[in-house]
């Protein structure tokens, strides 16, 4: 029986990070159906274009109308670039443009909900640490989405890119319901690949359920890490040694500010991993 094509929603702005994300994820999900989403925001056009359209205060209404018309046309052009890239990578693809007045990450998550996407894809410009804490569209998509979000860092090194084709998927494991959700989604999205649950702890195997076998990785100090960042670093290092294609983690679903300030494993992995990170929300939509 032919398997239904995976439904992917891609946030696209024609930046190097977003164009590279399409190329990378097409190797993870060959034959997917992609909705290429581009959000356009005020003032809807470049400074150069607005100067060309401006004819004085007497024509203000016509100016606003012309700016919006040109902004919409530019948005469609950008989304079309994404569609061309997606089709060249072997996906079926369609463009979707929408106005945005800020909060692009929230709007991408809402559109993915309407499209019934199985996974959202966003590129990350590779900002780490404090530079990435606020204002990142990829962060906001992760915080507000009820769908799994795959964040692709830019740039990927040659070895990391090569691993996308057939590398295993490393999933963070601590025995929680969030970890169980991440494991189940990874097994569904990456059927046929090796899935490796990894527990970062200070002793053998007490974090794994009887039905699962988790690899236990000890921190160099031999002590249980006390922060999300240190746990994420061990998880990411293990993924590197296994030439993993993706690291998958569950999110506890707390508010955006709490998630950032408390430094969860999910957010720390998102900011420090050197390969795509799949973040699975704590509460998933019910299947229809």
N, C-alpha and C positions, 0 to 999 in steps of 0.2 A: 504494500500500500504506500502511495506517495505521501511523504510527510509535508504538512502544511508549512509554507514559508514563514520563518520567524518574522514578527512585526517589530521593526526597529524605528524609534524616533530619534533623529539626529539634530542637535542644536548646531546651527551652522552660521558663521559670520564671515567666511572667506579668509580668516586669519590662517597663518601657517599651522597653528595647533588644530584648528577644525578641519582643514583639508587633510592633514596627516592622519587625523582620527578616522576618517572614512577609509583611507587606504589600509590602516591597521586593522580595523574591526571587520572589514570585508574578509580578512583572512581567518578571523575567529568565527564568523557567521556567514559562510559562503551561501549564496542563493537567497539571502534575506530580502524582505520587502521593506523598503525604507521610506519614511516620510521625512523630507529634508526641511527643517523648520528654520526660517529666518525672521527675526523680529526687528522691526524698524522703529526708531525712536525719534522724538522731536530733536532738532528742527527738521527732520525728514530729508535733508539734502545737505550737501557740502557747502562750505562758505563760498567757494567759487561759483557754484550753481546758483546760490541765492543772490549773489551780486549780479549775475547775468539776468535774473528774473525781476529784480527790483526796478520799479519804474516811478517811485515816489509815493508819498502818503496818499495821494488821490486814488491810487490804484491798489490800496492795501488788500481789499477783499480778493481781487484778481491775483495778487501776489501770493496770498495764503493758499488759494486754490491751486495755483501753478506749482508752488513748492510741494504741496501734498501729492499732486499728480506725478511730479518728477521723482519724489521720494518713493512712491509706490512702484514706479517703473524700475528704479534702481534696486529696490528690494527684490523684485521679481527676477532681475538679472542675476543678483547674487545667489538667490535660491536656485536658479537655473544652473549656475556653475556647480553647486553641490550635487544637483541631480546628474549632471554630466559626469562628474567624478564617480558617483555611486554606480552609475550604469557601466562605466568603464571598468569598475572593479567587480562587475558581475552581479550587481543587485538590480532588482526592479525598484524603481524610485519615482517619487512624485514630490512636487514642491508645495510648500505651505508657507505663506507669509502672513504676518499679523502686526498690527501696531502695538507698540509697547510704550508705556509712560514710566518706565522704571520697574524694578523687580523682575528682570528678565528670567531669572532662574525659576521663580514661582510660576510665571506664565508658561515656560517650557514644560514644567511638571503638569500643569493643568491641561495643556494641549495633548500631552502624552496620555493623560487619563481619558480624554475624549476619543483619542485614536485607538484606545485599548492596546497600547504598546506593551510588548513583553519585556522590553528593555529600552532604556534611554541612553544615548551615547553623547558625551560631551568631551571636547578636548580641553586639556589644562595647559596653561602657559608655563607651568613648571615653577611657579612661585612657591617657596617653601617657608616654613616657620612663620614668624609674625607677619610677613608680607602677604601671606595667603589667608589670614584669619578673617578679614572682613572684605566684603565687596566682590568676591569671586562668584561669577555666574555658576560655575561648576559646583562650588560649595552650596549655593542656594538651591540648586536642583536637587542635590543629595539630601539636604535638610527637609525639603518640602514634598518630595516625591513619594507617592505610595507604590511606585514601580521600582524595580531594580535599576540602578544607574551604573553605567560603565564609564569611568573617567580615564581617558587616555593621556598620559603625560607626553609632553613635547619638549625636546626631541627624544625619540627612542634610539638607542645605539643599535648597530648592525646585529649584534647577537640577540638583543631583546626583540628586535623586529622578526628575526628568523624564528624565534621560539613561538611566535603567534600561530604558525601553521599547524603545529602538532604538539606543542609543549603541554605539560600537565597544568592543572588548576590547583593552587594551594589555597585552602580555606582555613581561616582562623577558627579554632575550636576550644570552647571552655565548658561545654555541656549545657549552655543556656538555650532558651527557646530562640533567641536571635541567631545563635550559631547554627542551630538546627535548620532554621529558615534559609540561612545562607548556603548551607550544604545542599539542601533540597533544590534550591534554585540553580546552583552550580551544576548539579547532576542533570537537571532538565535542560538548561541552556547549552551545556557542553557535553551532550550525550556522546559516548564513544571515546572521550578523553579520560586519562587517569585523573582522578580527583583525590587529593591528599589532604585530609584533615590534620591540622598541626596545632597541638596544645603547647603553649609556652608556659612552663611551670618549673617547680623546684624538685619534683620527684616523679616517680613513674606512674603514668596512666590513670590517676584517679579522676581526671576530668572527662573521660570518654564513657559513653554509654556502652552497654554490653553488645549492642548491635553494630557498633562502629569501632574501628581500630584507628586510633589517632597516633601520629608520630609525635613523640614528646621531644621538644627541643629545650635544652638547658641554656640559660643566659651564661655568659662567660664567667660571671661572678659566682655562679652556682646558687644565687638567691632569686626568689620570685621577683620579677620587676614590679615596681611600685607605681609606675605611670603608664598611661596609654602609649606614650612615645617610645619608651624603652621596649615594651611588648611589640609594638609595630616594627621597630628596628630589627628585632630578632626574627619576626615573621618574614620581613622583607629579605633579610639575609639568607634565610632558608630557601625562599623562593628563588633567589639568585643561584644558589648552589644546585638547584634542581632544574635550572633553565626553564622556569615556569612561564606559561603564556600569560596567566592572570593570577592575581591575588583576590580572593573573595572574603568579605567580612560582613557581619551583621551589624545593624545599627539598632540601638536601644530605643530610638524614636523620641528622644527628649527634644526640648525646644532648641532652636538654633543657637541662642546665646549660651544656654547651659551646655550644649554639646561642645561648643568652641572652648568655653572657659574650663570645663572639666577635663578636656583633653582625652576623649574616648579613644579606644583602639581604632575604631572605624575612621575617625577624622585624622588621627595620627598616621595611619597607613595611607590614607588618601594623600597626605601632604609629603610623605617621605618615601613611598615606594617608587622604584625605578621602572615599573611595568604597569600595564592597565590594572585598575582596581575596580572590582565589582562590589558596590555597596547595596546590600539587600535590606529594605526597611523592615522594622519589627512587625508592622501590621500590613499585610498584603491584601489587595482587593480579592473578594470572593469570586471564584470562577462561575461564569454564567452557565 
